[in-house]
Amino acid sequence: MPQRPQPHQPHQPHRKTLTQFLIEERRRYPQASGGFNGLILNVAMACKEIARAVALGALGGLHGSADGAVNVQGETQQKLDVLSNAAFLRVNEWGGYLAGMASEEMEVPYQIPPQYPRGKYLLVFDPLDGSSNIDVNVSVGSIFSVLRAPEGADAVAEQDFLQPGTAQVAAGYAIYGPTTMLVLTVGNGVNGFTLDPNLGEFFLTHASLEVPADTHEFAINTSNSRFWEAPVRQYVSECVAGRSGPRGKDFNMRWIASMVAEAHRILMRGGVFMYPRDSKDPARAGRLRLLYEANPIAFLMEQAGGRASTGRQPLMSVQPGALHQRIGVIFGSRNEVERIERYHADPPGAELPNPLFNERSLFRVPA
């Protein structure tokens, strides 16, 4: 009887698991305890749970809004927002590594329940970034940042979390796309880990990620062009002018409307992302949240050789003033971000020479 042919199994080289990677990193610091590793592994566990829920899609019954629930940002919560936030809290509260947590979905910091030991770190996170894209099957993700907690306090307060991005101990994101990846920095470069769904393990697949200094891609929501400040208008105008313009090369524009997906593309192949301060809502300094969106991504970009800025100063140098503070964000390939910073330092005049700003232009300066 002829044997049934066996499915081809591609050769898999030996790869480090996330656990192995963290142990090796810890060995570089003999005085370090295992608490930090435990915290990162718990974060990874929460991301695995969220990845499974996202992957089920409509089969999981978790599409749509959460019965009209609205978060502190005034945004409608999706069912998966609620599930993801609960997963981060449940998986991380008991380990003894944290003194408290803060989330996009909660108005005030989360206190570690009294039955669990209190640790020396703080965790801030956006449990499901880009959740408005869930129903259309666009990549979404989770963003997190680890800070040190002040010593001696029995409970955490908002002020304890108001640390500049330079104080971050670790940061990263999980992206739930065709594959689930965890991208992490512990202050020694950036590494990407891919989830093997059969083993339930993250394996190191993208070691020592680096953002190219130059790029021909930019990402910005051009529907807000009438609200942009002059330096941003100038930069985008020059990119759109392409080879015949002052930059002398063609650019491609990308816009996914999922910050994790935008950051991941830039870490993989370069680019510049802009969600700058504009005049659309003068009461807000920007759209993205500083502590748990902008700072973690900025840490990753800087560790990978890129740059992150508000346009006027390095993003991680900003001293937070509130837990849910918003800020303008520009990050990606270093040379492009530095060019945008120069335009902010020396703004163009009221009359921009580029024809894209003439009367028929998409980017026409408002009267």
ZAFIZA-735614 format. One line per field, with one value per residue: y, x, z of N, C-alpha, C in turn; residue number from 1. Coordinates in steps of 0.1 Angstrom, whole numbers, plus 5000, padded with zeros to 4 digits. Each point is the difference from the previous one (the first is absolute). Example, Ala and Ser with C-alpha at 12.3 -4.5 7.8 and 13.67 -1.06 7.14 Angstrom:
2
n_north	[4943,5011]
n_east	[5132,4996]
n_up	[5078,4993]
ca_north	[5012,5011]
ca_east	[4991,5009]
ca_up	[5000,5000]
c_north	[5012,5011]
c_east	[5009,4992]
c_up	[5000,5008]
resi	[1,2]
This chain:
367
n_north	[4988,5009,5006,5006,5009,5003,5009,5008,4997,5014,5000,4998,5010,4996,5003,5012,4995,5006,4988,4993,5008,5000,4987,5000,5008,4993,4990,5010,4998,4995,5013,4998,5002,4990,5010,5007,4988,4998,5013,5000,4989,5007,5011,4992,4995,5013,5003,4989,5004,5012,4995,4991,5010,5008,4989,4998,5013,5001,4989,5010,5006,5005,5000,5013,5010,5004,4998,5008,4992,5010,5001,5002,4995,4995,4989,4995,4993,4993,4989,5000,5013,4997,4990,5008,5010,4992,4996,5012,5004,4990,5001,5014,5000,4987,5004,5011,5003,5003,5013,5001,5002,5004,5003,5000,4988,5005,5007,4991,5001,4988,4998,4995,4990,5003,4991,5009,4995,5010,5003,5001,4995,5008,4996,5006,5000,4998,4994,5008,5004,5010,4999,5012,4994,4995,5007,5007,4993,5012,4999,4994,5006,4997,5012,4999,5004,4998,5005,5007,4993,5011,5001,4991,5002,5001,5011,4998,5012,5008,5008,4988,5001,5012,4990,5008,4999,5009,5000,4996,4989,4999,4996,4999,4992,4995,4994,5002,4994,4998,5006,4995,5012,4997,5013,4998,5010,4996,5009,4989,5010,4996,4991,4992,4996,4988,5001,4989,5001,4991,5007,5011,5001,5011,5000,5002,5008,5011,4996,5009,5003,5005,5013,4998,5007,4995,5007,4993,4997,5006,5002,5005,5004,5000,4993,5000,5000,5003,4991,4995,4999,5011,4997,4995,5011,5007,4992,4999,5013,5000,4992,5007,5010,4991,4992,5007,4996,5007,4989,5001,4996,4989,5003,4990,5002,4998,4994,4994,5010,4994,5006,4989,4999,5013,4998,4990,5006,5011,4992,4995,5012,5007,5013,5009,5001,5007,5003,5011,5009,5004,5007,4987,4997,5013,4994,4993,4995,4990,4989,4996,4989,5009,4996,4996,5010,5013,5000,4990,5006,5012,4993,4993,5011,5007,4989,5001,5011,5000,5008,5005,5008,5011,5002,5002,4987,4993,4990,4992,5013,4998,5009,4988,5005,4990,4992,5007,5006,5008,4995,5009,4992,5000,4989,4994,4999,4999,4999,4993,4993,4999,4997,4993,4996,4999,4994,4993,4998,4999,5003,4995,5010,5010,5005,4989,4999,4989,4995,4991,5011,4999,5008,4993,5003,4987,5005,5006,5010,4998,5007]
n_east	[5009,4998,5011,4992,5002,5010,4993,5004,5010,4998,5013,5000,5007,5009,4989,5004,4996,4989,4997,5005,4994,4989,5002,5003,4990,4993,5006,4996,4990,5011,4999,4995,4988,4992,4998,5010,5007,4996,5003,5011,5003,4996,5007,5010,4997,4999,5011,5004,4994,5005,5012,4998,4997,5010,5008,4992,5003,4991,5008,5008,4991,5012,4994,5003,4992,5006,4988,5006,5009,5004,5012,5010,5004,4988,5007,4993,4998,5009,4993,5008,4997,4988,4999,5006,4992,4990,5005,5004,4989,4992,5007,4999,4988,5001,5008,4997,4999,4988,5002,4998,4989,5002,4988,5000,4996,5009,4991,5001,5012,5004,4994,5011,4992,4994,4993,5004,5012,5006,5002,5011,4991,4999,4988,5003,4987,5000,4990,4994,5012,4993,4993,5000,5011,4996,4988,5011,5004,5002,5013,4999,5001,5009,5000,5012,5001,5013,4996,5009,4995,4994,5010,4995,4994,4989,4998,4997,5006,4991,5004,4998,4990,5001,5006,5011,4999,5009,4990,4996,4996,4988,4999,4988,4997,4988,5002,4986,5008,5005,5010,5001,5005,5010,5000,5012,5001,5011,5001,5000,4995,4995,4992,4997,4989,5000,4987,5005,4989,5008,5011,4994,5011,5006,5003,5012,4995,5000,5012,5002,4987,5001,4997,4999,5011,5000,4990,4991,4997,4988,4995,4988,4991,5000,4990,5011,5003,4987,5003,5008,5011,5005,5007,4989,4993,5010,5002,4987,4999,5012,4995,4988,5008,5006,5003,4989,4998,5001,4993,4995,4990,4995,4989,4998,4986,5001,4989,5003,5003,5011,5002,4996,4990,4998,5001,4992,4992,5000,4998,4992,4996,4997,5001,4990,4996,4989,4998,5003,5004,4987,4992,4999,5007,4999,4990,5004,5010,4991,5002,5012,4999,5006,4994,4989,5002,5002,5001,4992,4993,5000,4998,4990,4995,5002,4996,4991,5005,4987,4990,4997,4990,4998,5012,4998,4998,5011,4993,5011,5003,4988,4999,4994,4988,4996,4993,4990,5011,4995,5005,5006,5000,5013,5001,5012,5003,5011,5005,4989,5001,5013,4996,4990,5009,5008,4990,4999,5013,4999,4988,4993,5001,4992,5009,4994,5012,4998,4998,5004,5005,4999,4992,5005,5009,5003,5012,4990,5007,4992,4990]
n_up	[5000,4991,5005,5008,4990,5007,5007,4991,5008,4999,4997,5013,4997,5008,5007,5005,5011,5003,5006,4990,4991,5008,5001,4987,4998,5009,4993,4992,5009,5006,5003,4988,5004,5002,5009,4994,4999,5012,5002,4993,5007,5010,4997,4997,5012,5005,4993,5005,5011,4998,4996,5009,5008,4996,5001,5011,5000,4990,4999,5005,4992,4996,4989,4997,5003,5012,4993,4991,5005,5008,4995,5007,4989,5004,4999,4990,5010,4994,4997,4990,5001,5003,4991,4991,5004,5001,4988,4997,5006,4995,4988,5002,5005,4997,4990,5006,4987,5002,5000,4987,4994,4988,4995,4987,5004,5008,5007,5010,5007,4997,5012,5003,4998,5012,4994,4991,4999,5005,4987,4992,4992,4990,4997,4989,4996,4987,5006,4992,4995,4994,5011,4995,4998,5012,4998,4996,5010,5006,4998,5012,5012,5008,5007,5004,5012,5004,5011,5007,5010,5005,5008,5008,4989,5007,4994,4987,4996,4994,5010,5005,4991,5005,4993,4996,4987,5003,5009,4988,5006,4995,4988,4995,4991,4999,4989,4999,4992,4988,5007,5012,5002,5008,5000,5004,5009,5005,4991,4992,4992,4988,5006,4990,5006,4993,5002,5005,4992,4994,5003,4995,4992,5006,4987,5003,4992,5007,4999,5010,5001,4988,5003,4987,4998,4988,4994,4993,5013,4999,5012,4995,5008,4987,5005,5008,4987,5000,5009,4991,5007,4998,5010,5005,4997,5005,5011,5003,4998,5007,5009,5000,5000,5007,4989,4996,5013,5011,5003,4988,5007,4996,5006,5008,5000,5013,5002,5011,5007,5001,5012,5005,4991,5002,5013,4998,4991,5008,5011,4991,4996,5010,5001,4998,5012,4996,5013,4993,5009,5001,4992,4997,5011,5001,5006,4989,5006,4998,4993,4999,5008,5008,5011,4994,4991,5002,5013,5001,4991,5007,5011,4994,4995,5011,5006,4990,5005,5003,4998,5012,4995,5006,4994,5013,5005,5005,4995,5003,4996,4994,5009,5002,4997,4993,5006,4995,5002,4991,4989,4993,4990,4999,4993,5000,4987,5006,4988,4998,5012,4999,4988,5005,5008,4990,4994,5011,5000,4987,5005,4990,4990,5001,4991,4998,4995,5007,4987,5009,5003,4987,4993,4991,5009,5001,5000,4994,5003,5012,4995]
ca_north	[5012,5012,5008,5013,5010,5008,5014,5006,5008,5008,4999,5011,5001,5003,5015,5003,5004,5013,4997,4999,5013,5008,4994,5004,5014,5001,4996,5011,5009,4990,5005,5001,4989,4994,5007,5007,4990,4995,5010,5000,4987,5001,5009,4991,4991,5007,5002,4987,4998,5010,4995,4990,5006,5007,4990,4994,5009,4999,4988,5001,5008,5011,5012,5010,5008,4994,5005,5014,5004,5011,5000,5013,5008,5004,4991,4988,4988,4988,4989,4995,5009,4996,4987,5002,5007,4991,4990,5006,5002,4987,4992,5007,5005,4991,4994,5006,5008,5013,5009,5005,5001,5010,4995,5009,4998,5003,5014,5001,4988,4988,4996,4986,4995,4998,4986,4997,5008,5013,5000,5013,5006,5005,4996,5008,4993,5001,4986,4997,5011,4999,4991,5004,4992,4986,4995,4999,4990,5007,4997,5008,4995,5004,5007,5000,5007,4997,5010,4996,5006,5006,4991,5003,5004,4988,5001,5008,5011,5005,5007,4990,4996,5011,5000,5001,4988,4996,4992,4987,4989,4991,5004,4992,4998,4988,5003,4988,5001,4987,4993,5008,5003,5009,5008,5004,5005,5001,5010,4995,4997,4996,4986,4995,4986,4996,4990,4987,4997,4986,4998,5011,5006,5010,4997,5011,4999,5013,5005,5013,5008,5013,5008,5007,5015,5006,4993,5007,4998,5008,4996,5011,5001,5012,5007,5011,5009,5014,5003,4998,5012,5003,4990,4987,5002,5001,4987,4992,5006,4996,4986,4997,5005,4989,5002,5013,5010,5003,4989,4993,4985,4997,4994,4993,5003,4988,5004,4988,5004,4991,5005,4988,4995,5010,4999,4987,5002,5008,4992,4990,5005,5014,5009,5010,5001,5013,5004,5012,5010,5008,5010,4994,5001,5008,4996,4988,5002,4989,4990,4988,5001,5000,4990,4986,4998,5007,4997,4986,4999,5008,4992,4990,5007,5004,4988,4994,5010,5011,5011,5004,5014,5008,5010,5011,4995,4985,4996,4994,5010,5007,4997,4998,5008,4993,4985,4998,5012,4998,5007,4999,4989,4997,4991,4991,5001,5011,5011,5006,5007,5012,5010,5006,5008,5012,5009,5007,5010,5011,4999,5007,5012,4998,4996,4988,5000,4988,5002,4992,5009,5010,5000,4987,4989,4992,5005,5015,5007,5006,5014]
ca_east	[4991,5009,4999,4995,5011,5000,5002,5014,5003,5012,5010,4999,5013,4998,4998,4998,4987,5000,5005,5014,5005,5000,5010,5013,5001,5002,5014,5009,4999,4999,4993,4986,4992,4992,4987,4998,4997,4987,4990,4999,4993,4986,4995,4999,4989,4988,4999,4996,4986,4994,5002,4990,4986,5000,5000,4987,4991,4986,4996,5001,4989,5006,5000,4990,5002,4996,4988,5000,5010,5009,5012,5003,5003,4988,4999,4991,5008,4997,5000,5014,5007,4997,5007,5014,5004,4998,5010,5012,4999,5000,5012,5011,4998,5003,5014,5009,5010,4994,4994,4988,4998,4991,4996,4991,4986,4997,5002,5009,5009,4995,5008,5002,4991,5008,5004,5012,5012,5003,5013,5007,4998,4987,4997,4990,4998,4989,4997,4997,5002,4994,4988,4989,5003,4998,4990,5004,5011,5013,5009,4999,5011,5001,5012,5003,5012,5003,5007,5003,4991,5006,5001,4994,4986,4990,4991,5005,4992,5003,5013,5011,5002,5003,5014,5003,5003,5014,5000,4994,5009,4997,4988,4998,4987,4996,4992,4992,4998,5002,5007,5001,5013,5003,5012,5004,5013,5003,5011,5012,4995,4986,4999,4987,4997,4988,4993,4996,4987,5000,5007,4996,5012,5006,5014,5008,5000,5005,5010,5007,4994,5005,4993,5009,5001,4993,4988,4991,4986,4995,4987,4993,4986,4999,4987,5002,5010,4996,5003,5014,5009,5008,5011,4995,4995,5012,5006,4991,5000,5012,4999,4991,5006,5007,5013,5001,5000,5013,5006,5007,4997,4986,4996,4987,4993,4993,4992,4993,4991,5003,5014,5009,5003,5009,5013,5006,5005,5012,5010,5003,5006,5003,4989,4998,4986,4997,4987,5005,4991,4994,4990,4986,4995,5011,5001,5008,5013,5002,4989,5005,5002,5014,5006,4999,5001,5011,5012,5005,5004,5013,5011,5004,5006,5014,5008,5003,5008,4992,4998,4986,5000,4987,5003,5007,5010,4999,4987,5002,5004,4988,4995,4986,4993,4988,5000,4995,5005,5002,5012,5004,5010,5007,5010,5004,5013,5007,5003,4987,4995,5009,4996,4987,5004,5006,4989,4993,5009,5001,4988,5000,4992,4986,4998,5008,5002,4996,4987,4990,4993,4992,4986,4993,5007,4995,5006,5000,5000,4987,5000]
ca_up	[5000,4999,5012,4998,5001,5012,4997,5002,5012,4998,5010,5009,5008,5015,5003,5014,5004,5007,5013,4999,4997,5012,5010,4995,5003,5014,5004,4998,5012,5010,5011,4997,5005,4989,4999,4987,4990,5003,4995,4985,4996,5003,4989,4988,5002,4997,4986,4994,5002,4992,4987,4998,4999,4987,4989,4998,4993,5003,5006,5015,5005,5007,4991,5004,5012,5012,5006,5002,5009,4995,5009,5006,4989,4993,4988,5002,5003,4993,5009,5001,5009,5014,5002,5000,5012,5011,4999,5005,5014,5007,4999,5006,5014,5011,5000,5010,4993,4997,5010,4995,4985,4994,4987,4992,5003,5014,5003,5010,5001,5005,5011,5002,5011,5012,5002,4992,5004,4992,4994,4999,4987,4996,4986,4993,4987,4992,4999,4987,4991,4987,5002,4991,4988,5002,4992,4986,5000,4998,5012,5013,5009,5014,5003,5015,5005,5013,5008,5014,5010,5012,5012,5013,5000,5001,4988,4990,4996,4986,4999,4999,4986,4992,4998,4986,4993,5003,5012,4997,5002,4988,4992,4988,4995,4993,4988,4996,4986,4994,5012,5012,5004,5012,4997,5014,5004,5014,5000,4994,4987,4998,4994,4996,5003,4993,5007,4994,5006,5004,5012,5010,5004,4991,4996,4994,4985,4994,5010,4998,4990,4998,4991,4990,5003,4989,4996,4990,5004,5012,5004,5007,4996,4992,5002,5010,4995,5002,5014,5003,5002,4987,4997,4995,4986,4991,4999,4992,4987,4993,4997,4989,4987,4995,4993,4994,5011,5007,5006,4989,5000,5002,5013,5001,5013,5007,5012,5004,5011,5012,5003,5001,4987,4994,5006,4996,4986,5000,5005,4991,4987,5000,4997,5011,5004,5006,5005,5006,5005,4990,5005,5000,5014,5006,5014,5001,4994,4990,5000,5007,5015,5003,5009,4997,4986,4994,5007,4997,4986,4999,5005,4990,4989,5004,5002,4987,4992,4994,5009,5003,5003,4999,4990,5007,5009,5000,5006,5013,5010,5005,5014,5000,5010,5003,4997,4987,4992,4985,4995,4986,4999,4987,5003,4989,4995,5007,4992,4997,5012,5002,4990,5004,5012,4995,4995,5012,5006,4991,4992,4987,5001,4997,4986,4997,4985,4993,4994,5006,5009,4992,5003,4997,5007,5011,5013,5000,5013,5002,5001]
c_north	[5012,5009,5014,5010,5009,5015,5005,5008,5008,4999,5013,5001,5003,5015,5001,5003,5014,4998,4999,5013,5009,4995,5004,5015,5002,4997,5011,5009,4990,5004,5000,4988,4995,5007,5006,4990,4995,5010,4999,4987,5001,5009,4991,4991,5007,5002,4987,4998,5010,4995,4989,5005,5007,4991,4994,5008,4999,4987,5000,5008,5013,5013,5009,5007,4993,5006,5015,5005,5010,5001,5015,5010,5005,4992,4988,4988,4988,4988,4995,5010,4996,4987,5002,5007,4990,4989,5006,5001,4986,4993,5006,5003,4991,4996,5006,5009,5015,5007,5005,5000,5012,4997,5011,4998,5003,5014,5002,4988,4988,4996,4984,4995,4996,4985,4996,5008,5012,5000,5014,5006,5005,4996,5010,4994,5005,4986,4996,5012,4997,4991,5004,4992,4986,4994,4999,4992,5007,4997,5010,4996,5005,5007,5001,5007,4996,5011,4995,5007,5007,4990,5005,5003,4987,5000,5009,5011,5004,5005,4990,4996,5011,5002,5001,4987,4995,4991,4986,4989,4990,5006,4990,5000,4986,5004,4987,5001,4986,4990,5009,5002,5009,5007,5007,5007,5000,5009,4996,4995,4995,4986,4997,4985,4997,4988,4987,4995,4985,4998,5010,5007,5011,4997,5012,4998,5013,5006,5013,5008,5014,5007,5007,5015,5007,4992,5007,4998,5009,4996,5012,5000,5013,5007,5011,5011,5015,5005,5000,5014,5001,4990,4987,5001,5001,4986,4991,5004,4996,4985,4997,5006,4990,5004,5014,5011,5002,4988,4991,4985,4998,4994,4993,5004,4987,5006,4988,5004,4990,5003,4988,4996,5010,4999,4987,5001,5007,4993,4989,5006,5015,5008,5010,5001,5013,5000,5012,5008,5008,5009,4994,5002,5008,4996,4988,5003,4990,4990,4988,5002,4999,4988,4986,4998,5006,4996,4986,4999,5008,4992,4990,5006,5004,4989,4994,5010,5010,5012,5003,5014,5005,5009,5011,4995,4985,4996,4995,5010,5007,4996,4999,5009,4993,4985,4998,5012,4996,5009,4998,4990,4999,4990,4992,5003,5014,5012,5008,5008,5012,5011,5007,5008,5014,5010,5006,5010,5012,5000,5007,5012,4996,4996,4988,4999,4988,5001,4991,5009,5011,4997,4986,4988,4993,5006,5015,5006,5006,5015,5005]
c_east	[5009,4998,4995,5011,4998,5001,5014,5001,5013,5010,5000,5014,4997,4999,4998,4985,5001,5006,5016,5007,5001,5010,5014,5002,5003,5014,5010,5000,4999,4992,4985,4992,4992,4986,4997,4996,4986,4989,4999,4993,4985,4993,4998,4989,4986,4999,4996,4985,4992,5001,4989,4986,4999,4999,4987,4990,4986,4996,5000,4989,5005,5001,4989,5003,4994,4988,5000,5010,5009,5012,5003,5004,4988,4998,4991,5009,4995,5000,5014,5008,4998,5007,5015,5005,4999,5011,5013,4999,5001,5013,5012,4999,5006,5015,5009,5010,4995,4995,4986,5000,4992,4997,4992,4986,4995,5003,5012,5009,4993,5009,5001,4991,5009,5005,5013,5012,5002,5014,5005,4999,4985,4998,4989,4998,4987,4996,4997,4999,4993,4988,4989,5002,4996,4990,5003,5013,5014,5008,4998,5011,4998,5014,5002,5013,5002,5008,5003,4990,5008,5000,4991,4985,4992,4991,5007,4990,5004,5014,5012,5002,5005,5015,5003,5004,5014,5001,4995,5011,4999,4987,4998,4986,4998,4992,4993,4996,5000,5007,4999,5014,5001,5013,5004,5014,5001,5012,5013,4996,4986,5000,4986,4998,4987,4993,4998,4987,4999,5006,4996,5012,5004,5015,5007,5001,5006,5010,5006,4994,5006,4991,5009,4999,4992,4988,4994,4985,4997,4986,4994,4986,4997,4987,5000,5009,4997,5003,5015,5007,5009,5012,4996,4995,5012,5006,4992,5000,5012,5000,4991,5005,5009,5013,5002,5001,5013,5007,5007,4997,4985,4997,4987,4994,4993,4991,4990,4989,5001,5015,5009,5004,5010,5014,5007,5006,5014,5012,5005,5008,5002,4987,4999,4985,4997,4986,5002,4990,4994,4990,4986,4993,5010,5002,5009,5014,5003,4989,5005,5003,5015,5005,4999,4998,5013,5014,5005,5005,5013,5012,5005,5007,5014,5009,5004,5007,4991,4999,4985,5000,4986,5001,5008,5010,4999,4988,5002,5005,4988,4996,4985,4993,4987,5000,4996,5004,5002,5012,5001,5012,5005,5011,5004,5014,5007,5001,4987,4994,5008,4997,4988,5003,5006,4990,4992,5009,5001,4988,5000,4991,4985,4997,5009,5002,4995,4986,4989,4991,4993,4985,4994,5007,4992,5004,5000,4999,4987,5001,4998]
c_up	[5000,5012,4996,5002,5012,4996,5002,5012,4997,5011,5009,5008,5015,5002,5015,5003,5007,5014,5000,4998,5013,5010,4996,5002,5015,5005,4998,5012,5012,5012,4998,5006,4988,4998,4987,4990,5002,4995,4985,4995,5003,4989,4987,5001,4997,4985,4992,5002,4991,4985,4996,4998,4987,4988,4997,4991,5003,5006,5015,5006,5007,4991,5005,5013,5012,5007,5003,5010,4994,5010,5005,4988,4992,4988,5003,5002,4991,5010,5002,5008,5014,5004,5002,5013,5012,5000,5005,5015,5007,5000,5007,5015,5011,5002,5010,4994,4999,5013,4995,4985,4996,4986,4993,5004,5014,5004,5010,5001,5006,5012,5001,5012,5012,5002,4993,5004,4991,4995,4998,4986,4998,4985,4994,4986,4993,4996,4985,4991,4987,5000,4990,4986,5001,4990,4985,4999,4996,5013,5011,5009,5014,5002,5015,5003,5015,5007,5014,5009,5011,5012,5011,5000,5000,4988,4990,4997,4986,4998,4999,4986,4991,4999,4985,4994,5002,5012,4998,5002,4988,4993,4989,4995,4995,4988,4996,4985,4994,5009,5012,5003,5012,4997,5013,5000,5015,5002,4994,4985,5000,4993,4998,5002,4994,5008,4992,5006,5004,5014,5011,5005,4990,4998,4994,4985,4994,5011,4996,4988,4999,4990,4990,5003,4989,4995,4988,5003,5012,5002,5008,4995,4993,5001,5010,4994,5003,5014,5003,5002,4987,4999,4995,4986,4990,4997,4990,4985,4992,4997,4988,4987,4994,4993,4995,5010,5006,5005,4989,5000,5002,5014,4998,5013,5004,5011,5004,5011,5012,5003,5001,4986,4993,5006,4996,4986,5000,5006,4991,4987,5000,4997,5011,5002,5007,5004,5008,5007,4989,5007,5000,5013,5008,5015,5002,4993,4990,5002,5008,5014,5002,5007,4994,4985,4995,5006,4997,4985,4998,5005,4990,4988,5003,5002,4987,4990,4993,5009,5002,5006,5001,4988,5006,5010,5000,5008,5014,5010,5006,5014,5000,5011,5004,4995,4985,4991,4986,4995,4985,4998,4986,5003,4987,4996,5004,4991,4996,5012,5003,4990,5005,5013,4995,4994,5011,5006,4992,4990,4987,5002,4996,4986,4996,4985,4993,4994,5006,5010,4993,5002,4997,5007,5011,5013,5000,5014,5001,5000,5014]
resi	[1,2,3,4,5,6,7,8,9,10,11,12,13,14,15,16,17,18,19,20,21,22,23,24,25,26,27,28,29,30,31,32,33,34,35,36,37,38,39,40,41,42,43,44,45,46,47,48,49,50,51,52,53,54,55,56,57,58,59,60,61,62,63,64,65,66,67,68,69,70,71,72,73,74,75,76,77,78,79,80,81,82,83,84,85,86,87,88,89,90,91,92,93,94,95,96,97,98,99,100,101,102,103,104,105,106,107,108,109,110,111,112,113,114,115,116,117,118,119,120,121,122,123,124,125,126,127,128,129,130,131,132,133,134,135,136,137,138,139,140,141,142,143,144,145,146,147,148,149,150,151,152,153,154,155,156,157,158,159,160,161,162,163,164,165,166,167,168,169,170,171,172,173,174,175,176,177,178,179,180,181,182,183,184,185,186,187,188,189,190,191,192,193,194,195,196,197,198,199,200,201,202,203,204,205,206,207,208,209,210,211,212,213,214,215,216,217,218,219,220,221,222,223,224,225,226,227,228,229,230,231,232,233,234,235,236,237,238,239,240,241,242,243,244,245,246,247,248,249,250,251,252,253,254,255,256,257,258,259,260,261,262,263,264,265,266,267,268,269,270,271,272,273,274,275,276,277,278,279,280,281,282,283,284,285,286,287,288,289,290,291,292,293,294,295,296,297,298,299,300,301,302,303,304,305,306,307,308,309,310,311,312,313,314,315,316,317,318,319,320,321,322,323,324,325,326,327,328,329,330,331,332,333,334,335,336,337,338,339,340,341,342,343,344,345,346,347,348,349,350,351,352,353,354,355,356,357,358,359,360,361,362,363,364,365,366,367]
